[in-house]
Every structure is written in structure tokens, then in C-alpha cells.
Amino acid sequence: MVNKSSPPMDKRLRGFTLIELLVSLGIVALLSAFVLAGVNRARSAADRAATAQSLRSIGTAMQSYASDHNFELPGPLYNAQSAWYSSKNPGALGTFLWSYLGCPEPLPTSRECKVINNPANERIRAATDTPVYLMRPEVTLKGAPTTPPFGIRDSKGITTQRPMRLQALAGYGLSTNWAMVDIDQQIKRVQGWGTSSYPKSPVLGNVRMALYFDWHVSAVPIEEGP
């Protein structure tokens, strides 16, 4: 006896139509895009937080260094700084601040001070010793000569100008002049510093993270500098 309640065989075995399959794929793609956007936002926020923490730690170390060295900034320093330093690399930030940042004592061979790194730069840089931060090469004040806050060292490694003392720097505006900022080639094009080894565009997207001479850290929109 035939069971009249059973659907015809062709309907029971019927699969997805092309339209249904395309709709399903579209929904999956849309959900994937939402998930990816959320992951990217989370990573971007984490990168900014890590860079800000790096700069805060460096700012605290600079304060401590200055207190121990007659209120003079560390230096002379190279304009571009990576996390690598050694006893044969006198212009590296780590060479001056290693003990204040909890990094290993300098040796003739290069060592890495991980506090100076940031993850956004690490992901895209060409080499491990690619610069991470740019030090401010000069400060200006109307009616006064241009001054390099971190001093000058010539090509032979001889100090030709000592770094500034914090008391002298105060007259230039501690809270309005950045001391260092995460580096990229766009700063080079605007201000004439850097090399092709720098990241091509700002590593944090539409901002750069900057440490100021009053030791606060701020996200600076790209269109506003530095």
C-alpha cells in the first residue's frame, strides 16, 4: 500500500538551487567581512596601545636619565632609532637607556631592547634593525637659534654639541614639542629625514603616536603632522 503522506521522491531528494547557493555564499562572505573588520579594529587598538606604552616607558627612562645626568637629555642620538644597540653604537637610544628600561648591558655585538619596539612596525619592516622611532632633530623659538635637543655627533663619532638640559628646553614648550614619534617614509617626504628602509606609510593608520617633552604621549592625526 502506498503511503500517501510521503512526498514525491524527486522533492525529497531535491538539493540547493543555484540562487540558494549564491545567497548562502553571500551571507557567509558578509559575516566573514564583519569578523575581519572586528579583528582589524582590535589589532589596530592593540598596536596603538603597545606603541603608547613603549613611548611612556621611554619617556620615564629619559626623565630618570636626566635626573641622574644634571638634567641633560640622553645623547647625542641618531635621528632614527631602532631597538638595537651596542657598546660600539654610541648614538643608539638603548645605549643610554638600557639600565632604565630593564634591558641587557651593551656588548660589542648588537642586542635588542624590546621595550623600544612596537608590533605594528615589526610586522611590516624590511629588517630587524629597521628604525622604529624618529627623534626630534631640532627645536625652534622665535629670536633664538635652532637647537638640536638630543645633541650632535659628527661622522667620526665626536660630540660637537651636547644634548639640551630640561631647564633650557622648557622655554620652547615642553607640551607642544614632540620628542619622538613612530617613523615612516611620509615624514621623510614632508621633513626631509629617513631612508627607503622606513615603512612606506604610517604604521598605525591615520595617526602617529608621539612622546612630548613633558613626557605625555598623544595620538597625532596624520594631517596635523608631525
C-alpha positions as CSV (number, residue, x, y, z in Angstrom):
1,M,0.0,0.0,0.0
2,V,1.3,3.4,-0.9
3,N,1.8,5.9,1.8
4,K,0.0,9.0,0.5
5,S,1.6,11.2,3.2
6,S,5.1,10.7,1.8
7,P,6.3,13.5,-0.6
8,P,7.2,12.5,-4.1
9,M,10.8,11.1,-4.4
10,D,12.0,14.0,-6.6
11,K,11.1,16.6,-3.9
12,R,12.6,14.6,-1.0
13,L,15.9,14.3,-2.8
14,R,15.9,17.9,-4.2
15,G,19.1,19.9,-3.5
16,F,20.0,23.6,-3.3
17,T,19.2,25.7,-6.3
18,L,21.9,27.9,-7.8
19,I,20.2,31.0,-6.3
20,E,20.0,29.5,-2.8
21,L,23.7,28.6,-3.0
22,L,24.7,32.1,-4.1
23,V,22.6,33.6,-1.3
24,S,24.3,31.3,1.2
25,L,27.7,32.2,0.0
26,G,26.9,35.9,0.1
27,I,25.8,35.6,3.7
28,V,29.0,33.7,4.6
29,A,31.1,36.4,2.9
30,L,29.2,39.2,4.7
31,L,29.7,37.6,8.1
32,S,33.4,37.0,7.3
33,A,33.8,40.6,6.4
34,F,32.3,41.7,9.7
35,V,34.5,39.3,11.6
36,L,37.6,40.5,9.7
37,A,36.8,44.2,10.3
38,G,36.4,43.4,14.0
39,V,39.7,41.6,14.1
40,N,41.5,44.5,12.3
41,R,40.0,47.1,14.7
42,A,41.1,45.1,17.7
43,R,44.6,44.7,16.3
44,S,44.8,48.4,15.5
45,A,43.7,49.3,19.0
46,A,46.3,46.9,20.4
47,D,49.0,48.3,18.2
48,R,48.3,51.9,19.4
49,A,48.2,50.8,23.0
50,A,51.5,48.9,22.6
51,T,53.2,51.9,20.9
52,A,51.9,54.3,23.5
53,Q,53.2,52.1,26.3
54,S,56.6,51.9,24.6
55,L,56.8,55.6,24.4
56,R,55.6,56.1,28.0
57,S,58.3,53.7,29.2
58,I,61.0,55.6,27.1
59,G,59.7,58.9,28.5
60,T,60.0,57.7,32.1
61,A,63.5,56.4,31.3
62,M,64.5,59.7,29.8
63,Q,63.3,61.5,32.9
64,S,65.3,59.2,35.2
65,Y,68.4,59.5,32.9
66,A,68.1,63.3,33.0
67,S,67.8,63.3,36.8
68,D,71.0,61.3,37.0
69,H,72.9,63.4,34.5
70,N,72.5,67.0,35.5
71,F,69.0,67.2,33.9
72,E,70.5,66.7,30.4
73,L,68.7,64.6,27.8
74,P,70.4,61.4,26.6
75,G,72.6,61.8,23.6
76,P,73.9,62.7,21.2
77,L,71.4,60.4,19.5
78,Y,70.9,59.4,15.9
79,N,67.7,60.9,14.4
80,A,66.3,57.4,13.5
81,Q,66.2,54.8,16.3
82,S,65.8,51.1,16.2
83,A,65.6,48.7,19.2
84,W,69.1,47.5,18.6
85,Y,72.2,48.9,20.4
86,S,75.7,48.0,21.4
87,S,78.8,49.5,23.1
88,K,80.1,50.3,19.6
89,N,76.9,52.2,18.7
90,P,77.1,55.4,20.8
91,G,74.2,57.1,19.1
92,A,71.6,54.4,19.8
93,L,68.9,55.2,22.4
94,G,69.3,51.8,24.0
95,T,73.0,52.5,24.7
96,F,71.9,55.4,27.0
97,L,68.7,54.0,28.5
98,W,69.3,50.2,28.7
99,S,69.5,50.2,32.5
100,Y,66.4,52.4,32.9
101,L,64.4,50.2,30.5
102,G,65.4,46.9,32.1
103,C,67.4,45.8,29.0
104,P,70.7,43.9,28.9
105,E,74.0,45.8,29.3
106,P,75.6,46.8,26.0
107,L,78.2,44.5,24.4
108,P,80.3,44.9,21.3
109,T,77.7,42.8,19.5
110,S,74.2,44.2,19.0
111,R,71.5,43.5,21.5
112,E,67.8,44.2,21.3
113,C,65.9,46.4,23.8
114,K,62.4,45.0,23.2
115,V,60.8,48.0,25.1
116,I,61.8,50.2,22.2
117,N,60.0,48.0,19.6
118,N,56.3,48.2,18.6
119,P,54.3,45.4,16.9
120,A,52.9,47.4,14.0
121,N,56.4,48.3,12.9
122,E,57.6,44.7,13.4
123,R,55.0,43.2,11.1
124,I,55.9,45.3,8.1
125,R,59.5,46.3,8.4
126,A,62.2,45.1,6.0
127,A,64.8,44.0,8.6
128,T,65.0,43.6,12.4
129,D,67.2,46.7,12.7
130,T,64.9,49.0,10.7
131,P,64.2,52.3,12.6
132,V,61.1,52.3,14.8
133,Y,61.1,55.9,16.1
134,L,62.2,59.3,14.9
135,M,63.9,61.6,17.4
136,R,63.2,65.3,17.1
137,P,66.3,66.8,15.3
138,E,65.7,70.4,16.3
139,V,63.6,72.8,18.2
140,T,63.0,76.4,17.2
141,L,62.0,79.6,19.1
142,K,61.4,83.0,17.6
143,G,64.5,85.1,18.0
144,A,66.6,82.1,19.1
145,P,68.9,79.8,17.1
146,T,67.7,76.4,16.0
147,T,68.8,73.8,18.6
148,P,69.1,70.0,18.4
149,P,67.6,68.8,21.7
150,F,69.5,65.5,21.6
151,G,72.8,66.9,20.6
152,I,75.0,66.4,17.6
153,R,77.7,63.7,16.9
154,D,79.8,64.1,13.7
155,S,80.7,61.3,11.2
156,K,83.7,60.4,13.3
157,G,81.6,59.9,16.4
158,I,82.8,63.1,18.1
159,T,80.3,65.1,20.1
160,T,80.1,68.5,18.6
161,Q,77.1,69.7,20.6
162,R,75.8,68.4,23.9
163,P,72.1,67.5,24.4
164,M,69.9,70.2,25.9
165,R,69.0,70.4,29.6
166,L,65.4,70.3,30.5
167,Q,65.5,73.8,32.0
168,A,66.6,75.2,28.7
169,L,64.1,73.1,26.7
170,A,61.2,74.4,28.8
171,G,61.4,77.7,27.0
172,Y,60.5,76.0,23.7
173,G,57.3,74.5,25.1
174,L,57.5,71.1,26.7
175,S,53.9,70.1,26.0
176,T,53.8,71.3,22.4
177,N,57.0,69.9,21.0
178,W,57.2,66.1,20.4
179,A,60.4,64.4,21.4
180,M,60.0,61.2,19.3
181,V,57.4,59.7,17.1
182,D,56.8,56.4,15.3
183,I,58.6,56.5,11.9
184,D,57.5,56.2,8.3
185,Q,58.5,57.5,4.8
186,Q,55.8,60.1,4.8
187,I,57.7,62.0,7.5
188,K,60.7,61.8,5.2
189,R,58.9,63.4,2.3
190,V,57.5,66.2,4.4
191,Q,60.5,67.0,6.5
192,G,63.4,65.5,4.6
193,W,64.6,62.8,7.0
194,G,64.8,59.0,6.7
195,T,65.6,56.3,4.1
196,S,63.8,53.8,2.0
197,S,64.0,51.2,4.8
198,Y,61.3,53.0,6.7
199,P,57.7,51.8,6.5
200,K,56.1,53.4,3.4
201,S,53.1,54.7,5.3
202,P,52.2,55.4,9.0
203,V,52.2,52.1,10.8
204,L,49.2,53.0,12.9
205,G,46.9,54.0,10.1
206,N,45.6,57.5,10.4
207,V,47.6,58.6,13.4
208,R,51.2,58.6,14.7
209,M,51.9,58.1,18.3
210,A,54.2,60.8,19.8
211,L,56.1,61.4,23.0
212,Y,56.3,65.0,24.1
213,F,59.0,66.7,26.2
214,D,56.6,67.0,29.1
215,W,56.5,63.1,28.8
216,H,52.9,62.8,27.9
217,V,52.0,60.5,24.9
218,S,49.4,61.5,22.3
219,A,48.0,60.2,19.1
220,V,48.6,62.8,16.4
221,P,46.3,62.7,13.3
222,I,48.4,62.4,10.1
223,E,47.0,65.6,8.6
224,E,48.2,67.5,11.6
225,G,51.8,66.3,11.5
226,P,54.3,65.9,13.0
